[in-house]
Amino acid sequence: MRLTEAGRVLAEHAERILIQLDTAERAVAAVADGSGGRLRVAAFATACTIVVPALAAFRRRHTGVDLSFTEMEPEEALPAVRDGHIDLAVTHHYAHVPPSDMRGLHQTGLHDEPLLLAAPPKRAPAVNQKIDLRQFADVAWVSTRPSTGFQAVTELAGQTAGFLPTIAFRADSYHLLLALVGAGLGVALVPAIAAIPTPGVNYHNIAHPPGLHRRICAVTRSADPFPAAAALIQNLTRQLRQRR
């Protein structure tokens, strides 16, 4: 007995199909156990001190995962996760600011960090002294441009304390914002993670108004959980514990 020509062609295609199915099954299994697939990550700029070490640790343990990273602020990252362009985003949300649209997304809280007042020594000479923002109602403030959203945080904090801050200087990076404070041009609110040593800048905890902080979160799609994302979230949590 022998195959007809049609049977021979069918057998050749069947063999290729079986090989492709086996490859697909192994690829799906690798995604399911976290040893394969891809993980596209995004994070805001000041999270780099925790995100970069977490990515490096992930790469060492999950060499089969196609890992990539893009810097994105939350207002850009959340839609990117929802639309399937990013798999995991490290984002933040400020207290007293209306929450973002989280439909279709799952949010894991990683850390609550306080907002600090950055001020030149002549404005608040006692380092680490808890201060009342009302003491700074009549001084110039440094904040971001209105399009970035952080100006709203500065204004809301001032309004909660009982005044509208005069924002005379604007910068989109904390490096420049702190340089302006260090030059004695004003005071600013900064998240603790951004409070790096800067000449001419002292940092102060805020006693009034209370509760000024932001929450750092990891955001994924609700309908698409997978082990690689969970593993990276564990790495991020570990990095945050080491900073405390």
Secondary structure as a PSIPRED ss2 file (coil, helix, strand):
# PSIPRED VFORMAT (PSIPRED V4.0)

   1 M C   1.000  0.000  0.000
   2 R C   1.000  0.000  0.000
   3 L C   1.000  0.000  0.000
   4 T C   1.000  0.000  0.000
   5 E H   0.000  1.000  0.000
   6 A H   0.000  1.000  0.000
   7 G H   0.000  1.000  0.000
   8 R H   0.000  1.000  0.000
   9 V H   0.000  1.000  0.000
  10 L H   0.000  1.000  0.000
  11 A H   0.000  1.000  0.000
  12 E H   0.000  1.000  0.000
  13 H H   0.000  1.000  0.000
  14 A H   0.000  1.000  0.000
  15 E H   0.000  1.000  0.000
  16 R H   0.000  1.000  0.000
  17 I H   0.000  1.000  0.000
  18 L H   0.000  1.000  0.000
  19 I H   0.000  1.000  0.000
  20 Q H   0.000  1.000  0.000
  21 L H   0.000  1.000  0.000
  22 D H   0.000  1.000  0.000
  23 T H   0.000  1.000  0.000
  24 A H   0.000  1.000  0.000
  25 E H   0.000  1.000  0.000
  26 R H   0.000  1.000  0.000
  27 A H   0.000  1.000  0.000
  28 V H   0.000  1.000  0.000
  29 A H   0.000  1.000  0.000
  30 A H   0.000  1.000  0.000
  31 V H   0.000  1.000  0.000
  32 A H   0.000  1.000  0.000
  33 D H   0.000  1.000  0.000
  34 G C   1.000  0.000  0.000
  35 S C   1.000  0.000  0.000
  36 G C   1.000  0.000  0.000
  37 G C   1.000  0.000  0.000
  38 R E   0.000  0.000  1.000
  39 L E   0.000  0.000  1.000
  40 R E   0.000  0.000  1.000
  41 V E   0.000  0.000  1.000
  42 A E   0.000  0.000  1.000
  43 A E   0.000  0.000  1.000
  44 F C   1.000  0.000  0.000
  45 A H   0.000  1.000  0.000
  46 T H   0.000  1.000  0.000
  47 A H   0.000  1.000  0.000
  48 C H   0.000  1.000  0.000
  49 T H   0.000  1.000  0.000
  50 I H   0.000  1.000  0.000
  51 V H   0.000  1.000  0.000
  52 V H   0.000  1.000  0.000
  53 P H   0.000  1.000  0.000
  54 A H   0.000  1.000  0.000
  55 L H   0.000  1.000  0.000
  56 A H   0.000  1.000  0.000
  57 A H   0.000  1.000  0.000
  58 F H   0.000  1.000  0.000
  59 R H   0.000  1.000  0.000
  60 R H   0.000  1.000  0.000
  61 R H   0.000  1.000  0.000
  62 H C   1.000  0.000  0.000
  63 T C   1.000  0.000  0.000
  64 G C   1.000  0.000  0.000
  65 V C   1.000  0.000  0.000
  66 D E   0.000  0.000  1.000
  67 L E   0.000  0.000  1.000
  68 S E   0.000  0.000  1.000
  69 F E   0.000  0.000  1.000
  70 T E   0.000  0.000  1.000
  71 E E   0.000  0.000  1.000
  72 M C   1.000  0.000  0.000
  73 E C   1.000  0.000  0.000
  74 P H   0.000  1.000  0.000
  75 E H   0.000  1.000  0.000
  76 E H   0.000  1.000  0.000
  77 A H   0.000  1.000  0.000
  78 L H   0.000  1.000  0.000
  79 P H   0.000  1.000  0.000
  80 A H   0.000  1.000  0.000
  81 V H   0.000  1.000  0.000
  82 R H   0.000  1.000  0.000
  83 D C   1.000  0.000  0.000
  84 G C   1.000  0.000  0.000
  85 H C   1.000  0.000  0.000
  86 I C   1.000  0.000  0.000
  87 D C   1.000  0.000  0.000
  88 L E   0.000  0.000  1.000
  89 A E   0.000  0.000  1.000
  90 V E   0.000  0.000  1.000
  91 T E   0.000  0.000  1.000
  92 H E   0.000  0.000  1.000
  93 H E   0.000  0.000  1.000
  94 Y E   0.000  0.000  1.000
  95 A C   1.000  0.000  0.000
  96 H C   1.000  0.000  0.000
  97 V C   1.000  0.000  0.000
  98 P C   1.000  0.000  0.000
  99 P C   1.000  0.000  0.000
 100 S C   1.000  0.000  0.000
 101 D C   1.000  0.000  0.000
 102 M C   1.000  0.000  0.000
 103 R C   1.000  0.000  0.000
 104 G C   1.000  0.000  0.000
 105 L E   0.000  0.000  1.000
 106 H E   0.000  0.000  1.000
 107 Q E   0.000  0.000  1.000
 108 T E   0.000  0.000  1.000
 109 G E   0.000  0.000  1.000
 110 L E   0.000  0.000  1.000
 111 H E   0.000  0.000  1.000
 112 D E   0.000  0.000  1.000
 113 E E   0.000  0.000  1.000
 114 P E   0.000  0.000  1.000
 115 L E   0.000  0.000  1.000
 116 L E   0.000  0.000  1.000
 117 L E   0.000  0.000  1.000
 118 A E   0.000  0.000  1.000
 119 A E   0.000  0.000  1.000
 120 P C   1.000  0.000  0.000
 121 P C   1.000  0.000  0.000
 122 K C   1.000  0.000  0.000
 123 R C   1.000  0.000  0.000
 124 A C   1.000  0.000  0.000
 125 P C   1.000  0.000  0.000
 126 A C   1.000  0.000  0.000
 127 V C   1.000  0.000  0.000
 128 N C   1.000  0.000  0.000
 129 Q C   1.000  0.000  0.000
 130 K C   1.000  0.000  0.000
 131 I E   0.000  0.000  1.000
 132 D E   0.000  0.000  1.000
 133 L H   0.000  1.000  0.000
 134 R H   0.000  1.000  0.000
 135 Q H   0.000  1.000  0.000
 136 F H   0.000  1.000  0.000
 137 A C   1.000  0.000  0.000
 138 D C   1.000  0.000  0.000
 139 V C   1.000  0.000  0.000
 140 A E   0.000  0.000  1.000
 141 W E   0.000  0.000  1.000
 142 V E   0.000  0.000  1.000
 143 S E   0.000  0.000  1.000
 144 T C   1.000  0.000  0.000
 145 R C   1.000  0.000  0.000
 146 P H   0.000  1.000  0.000
 147 S H   0.000  1.000  0.000
 148 T H   0.000  1.000  0.000
 149 G C   1.000  0.000  0.000
 150 F H   0.000  1.000  0.000
 151 Q H   0.000  1.000  0.000
 152 A H   0.000  1.000  0.000
 153 V H   0.000  1.000  0.000
 154 T H   0.000  1.000  0.000
 155 E H   0.000  1.000  0.000
 156 L H   0.000  1.000  0.000
 157 A H   0.000  1.000  0.000
 158 G H   0.000  1.000  0.000
 159 Q H   0.000  1.000  0.000
 160 T H   0.000  1.000  0.000
 161 A H   0.000  1.000  0.000
 162 G C   1.000  0.000  0.000
 163 F C   1.000  0.000  0.000
 164 L C   1.000  0.000  0.000
 165 P C   1.000  0.000  0.000
 166 T E   0.000  0.000  1.000
 167 I E   0.000  0.000  1.000
 168 A E   0.000  0.000  1.000
 169 F E   0.000  0.000  1.000
 170 R E   0.000  0.000  1.000
 171 A C   1.000  0.000  0.000
 172 D C   1.000  0.000  0.000
 173 S C   1.000  0.000  0.000
 174 Y H   0.000  1.000  0.000
 175 H H   0.000  1.000  0.000
 176 L H   0.000  1.000  0.000
 177 L H   0.000  1.000  0.000
 178 L H   0.000  1.000  0.000
 179 A H   0.000  1.000  0.000
 180 L H   0.000  1.000  0.000
 181 V H   0.000  1.000  0.000
 182 G H   0.000  1.000  0.000
 183 A C   1.000  0.000  0.000
 184 G C   1.000  0.000  0.000
 185 L C   1.000  0.000  0.000
 186 G C   1.000  0.000  0.000
 187 V E   0.000  0.000  1.000
 188 A E   0.000  0.000  1.000
 189 L E   0.000  0.000  1.000
 190 V E   0.000  0.000  1.000
 191 P E   0.000  0.000  1.000
 192 A H   0.000  1.000  0.000
 193 I H   0.000  1.000  0.000
 194 A H   0.000  1.000  0.000
 195 A C   1.000  0.000  0.000
 196 I C   1.000  0.000  0.000
 197 P C   1.000  0.000  0.000
 198 T C   1.000  0.000  0.000
 199 P C   1.000  0.000  0.000
 200 G C   1.000  0.000  0.000
 201 V C   1.000  0.000  0.000
 202 N E   0.000  0.000  1.000
 203 Y E   0.000  0.000  1.000
 204 H E   0.000  0.000  1.000
 205 N C   1.000  0.000  0.000
 206 I E   0.000  0.000  1.000
 207 A E   0.000  0.000  1.000
 208 H E   0.000  0.000  1.000
 209 P C   1.000  0.000  0.000
 210 P C   1.000  0.000  0.000
 211 G C   1.000  0.000  0.000
 212 L C   1.000  0.000  0.000
 213 H E   0.000  0.000  1.000
 214 R E   0.000  0.000  1.000
 215 R E   0.000  0.000  1.000
 216 I E   0.000  0.000  1.000
 217 C E   0.000  0.000  1.000
 218 A E   0.000  0.000  1.000
 219 V E   0.000  0.000  1.000
 220 T E   0.000  0.000  1.000
 221 R E   0.000  0.000  1.000
 222 S C   1.000  0.000  0.000
 223 A C   1.000  0.000  0.000
 224 D C   1.000  0.000  0.000
 225 P C   1.000  0.000  0.000
 226 F C   1.000  0.000  0.000
 227 P H   0.000  1.000  0.000
 228 A H   0.000  1.000  0.000
 229 A H   0.000  1.000  0.000
 230 A H   0.000  1.000  0.000
 231 A H   0.000  1.000  0.000
 232 L H   0.000  1.000  0.000
 233 I H   0.000  1.000  0.000
 234 Q H   0.000  1.000  0.000
 235 N H   0.000  1.000  0.000
 236 L H   0.000  1.000  0.000
 237 T H   0.000  1.000  0.000
 238 R H   0.000  1.000  0.000
 239 Q H   0.000  1.000  0.000
 240 L H   0.000  1.000  0.000
 241 R H   0.000  1.000  0.000
 242 Q H   0.000  1.000  0.000
 243 R H   0.000  1.000  0.000
 244 R C   1.000  0.000  0.000
